[in-house]
Structure formats: structure tokens, C-alpha cells
């Protein structure tokens, strides 16, 4: 099935038109294929895959090389879906580093845009990427790259002052030349104010229905990642339970001798078996 792929200019146009878009975070070819078949608008290759696919406690361990490899796989699975890749922790510490890594990720991964996690303090880095011709998005609210500074994965914007700071960060991101931003883990009222403060594309996760686009982690919504469930994640399936049962059923069939059976085995013509036995016997007597 083919679908029309969104372009970067489409994102601002969709926001201006008040349309709602759908994004899922995926990290390999199978889930990317399913997302495209389902008509998802955007696939995000987030470094959250460090947790869902690599088993880390947070996102910090992922590297540029790893993100490129995962994005290449996602692009093969979803060639007709706009693809956003996250720049991993430490890959954009300076403007020069950000441009080198951002350009490389665009060239090698097949992504349509990159995303980092900076606000006012990093506006010069966002601008450097934008000036280099890299479509760049940023992030407000809960920033997973600052998990240790924040004391964990916690809701942001709890006070009026904190909420205002989030809005100001969003304005600085837009002014620096970003084409969009992620709004994560905050009350709807704050997220709505962020979206209204900027004309660029916005997508949200854990921020109510604010923004042009809604994001969920694909492994959360499939119920494939079940180590923990974020408050904002809705499970539309329970693949971990289904997969565990399938492995257990397979193990039971192997141990009981029910698998492999005749239906799942290759067959040789009887006359060839007879000839093979004769040849083998003759070889053994030589």
C-alpha cells in the first residue's frame, strides 16, 4: 500500500489549518512497516529506544552511530512516511558538534529532520543547525537528556513560574529557526499556551490534546514494552503477553516432541531416499 508522504512545509500548513496528525516512535523495520500500513503520519526514531530496545535505564547511552542504524531500518520499513530522528545526548554540545552530527545524521540515516533538546540556553545551537540547512526541531517540558538534573522522569510546569519558563523556551526555539518542537509531560493548559505561542509545528506526549500532532511510543501502545507504563501511555494491544505465550507454547511443543512435525519439515521423494540410503551404505563399506 502506498501513501502520500508529508513534507516539512506541510507541517506548518497542517497547524495553520487546524488539522490533527499522528506520530509514533519506533526503532526498527517491523513496527515502522506496521505504522505505515496503518496510515500514521510521522514516525519518530527517538532515543527512547535505548530503553525499549536496548534495555538501558534512560536514553543517555545512545550514540549517533546507533541512531543512524535504527533510522535506516525505520526508513526501509516506512519509506512513504515523514521521519524524525533524535540527536542523542552529547551529540550537540556545541554549535560545531551539532552541525557535524546533524548533517551526518541527515545524510546517512534517511531522516527528514533531526530533533534535539534545547531551549533558550541552546538557541545559538539550534540556529547553527538551521543556518546549515538542517531541518531541526527541539523540545520543551520533560527533557529526558536532563533526567538526572530533573531527579527522574517527572511532570513539568507545576507552577505558574515554571509554566512561563516553558513558554519562553518555546518562543526562543521558534525564533532560532526550528521547524517544530515537542511538548512533553505537562498540564494541558501549559501545553496549549506553548502551542499558541509559536506558529511552528508542535507535537505532544503526556500533554493532553495540545499541539498539532499526538505522539505515543509505539512499544508502549502495542504493549510490547511492559517494564513500566507511563501515566500518559494508552495500550492498544498486549504484545508482551502474546509473545511470551507464543514462546512458551513453542518450548512446550519442542520438549514434548510435537514440533517440528511433518507439516513443518522438508520432504524427499521416496525413491531418492532409497537411492541415498544405497549410496550411503556403499560409501560406508569402502
C-alpha positions, 0 to 999 in steps of 0.5 A: 500500500502506498501513501502520500508522504508529508513534507516539512512545509506541510507541517506548518500548513497542517497547524495553520489549518487546524488539522490533527496528525499522528506520530509514533516512535519506533526503532526498527523495520517491523513496527515502522512497516506496521505504522505505515500500513496503518496510515500514521503520519510521522514516525519518530526514531527517538532515543527512547529506544535505548530503553525499549530496545536496548534495555538501558535505564534512560536514553543517555547511552545512545550514540549517533552511530546507533541512531543512524542504524535504527533510522535506516531500518525505520526508513526501509520499513516506512519509506512513504512516511515523514521521519524524525530522528533524535540527536542523542545526548552529547551529540550537540554540545556545541554549535560545531558538534551539532552541525557535524552530527546533524548533517551526518545524521541527515545524510546517512540515516534517511531522516527528514529532520533531526530533533534535539533538546534545547531551549533558550540556553541552546538557541545559538545551537539550534540556529547553527543547525538551521543556518546549515540547512538542517531541518531541526526541531527541539523540545520543551517540558520533560527533557529526558537528556536532563533526567538526572538534573530533573531527579527522574522522569517527572511532570513539568510546569507545576507552577505558574513560574515554571509554566512561563519558563516553558513558554519562553523556551518555546518562543526562543526555539521558534525564533532560532529557526526550528521547524517544530518542537515537542511538548512533553509531560505537562498540564494541558493548559501549559501545553496549549499556551506553548502551542499558541505561542509559536506558529511552528509545528508542535507535537505532544506526549503526556500533554493532553490534546495540545499541539498539532500532532499526538505522539505515543511510543509505539512499544508502549501502545502495542504493549510490547514494552511492559517494564513500566507504563507511563501515566500518559501511555494508552495500550492498544494491544498486549504484545508482551503477553502474546509473545511470551505465550507464543514462546512458551507454547513453542518450548512446550511443543519442542520438549514434548516432541510435537514440533517440528512435525511433518507439516513443518519439515522438508520432504524427499521423494521416496525413491531418492531416499532409497537411492541415498540410503544405497549410496550411503551404505556403499560409501560406508563399506569402502 
